[in-house]
Amino acid sequence: MSQIPSGPYPKGLTHSTSDPIRSIETFYVRPRWLFVRVETEKGIVGWGEATLEGHTEAVEGAFVELRERFVGWDSANIEDIWQTAYRARFYRGGPVLMSAISGLDIALWDIKGKTLGVPIWQLLGGKVRNRCKVYSWIGGDKPSDVLAEAQARKDEGFTAVKMNAVESLDWLDSPRALEGTIERVKQVKSIGLDVGLDFHGRVHRPLAKQLAKALEPYNPLFIEEPLLPGQQEEIKSLYGMTSVPIALGERLFTRQDVRPYFEAGCIDIVQPDVAHAGGISEVRRIASMAETYDIALAPHCPLGPIAFAACLQLGFTTPNFVICEMSWKMHYNTEAGGGHDLLTYISNPSVFSVHDGSVALLEGNGLGIEVDEARVREEDAKFREGSVEAWRNPVWRGPDGGIREWL
Ligand SMILES: [Mg+2]
């Protein structure tokens, strides 16, 4: 029987070829991303993304404890570190703690791939496809004329887009508020693109059933978050009213969180966010759970290049993967100022090229991207010195002053 290690944070499991974690750093970069850099004693650097939009400081607070605990642990023991970070504490789950674990987990997978000289998809069992289908965003937070944007994405190689279904809505709003949605879907479909509709949790029950019904003749790719998470019974009743696939999952953070939706039979597509739902390790497990319910995986990723690369690594090796979000020219990126977009912080952007609606197999070791560290450090320094402010969630109110759902 092995001896129980002493001290508050024993250095985990070790073996003869251990490469301990030397440092764990976090970097805030515009438009709204939190990157994680882990370096080992042998000098291998792995990158992760722990972006939790609007809550950067909270996630960085969670990293105080992760850094204290895991520096000195063998970087190769990803699962042991994941289990320790998740279970060896009284409080577990939730967006803040899970986003921090996500960033660390992704960086450790990057390190393992670089150490062994293979892409992450090789470590997860090898590829099951040569390309990953992706979709981009059009229309912004308050969609108006989407046709020009849809045409631009089509010209750039996309075959599918997503847009917000509606602007802000009251619990019960005029049915006229839905007419614009139908018109926009018709416009996008008219140029041959598939379109997913994100209800964004903005639509409450009285209008959600109307909108789902009204969209049905136009065959959207899916409707996303038709109601707020936590309402699986209400979503299930909606599920029975429409043939349009229902997607959900960006605000679920663990296997335990997705389980009631799977068991209720109220979704067709699960959308965990690799930067929020425990990283590559947990999203892989969620995908396997989903497969047993015949549910597809479509990673949520309105985030940065590290999260996107992690999603693609999963996509290349996950049988029930169908499509991944890609934040190229997303309104959050363009509205943040400074010209920062998906490709800003990587020096091999061609790996994300989109052709025929998909991205080709990432061949590089680890995540397959080269992070421009100098650029990341330069941008983070602006945040630390106060010349760049952290991104915050908009607060929406209706004409009567009452608060409305933004996200
Ligand atoms: Mg969404």
Boltz pocket constraint, residues with backbone or C-beta under 6 A from the ligand:
constraints:
  - pocket:
      binder: B
      contacts: [[A, 198], [A, 200], [A, 224], [A, 225], [A, 250]]
      max_distance: 6.0
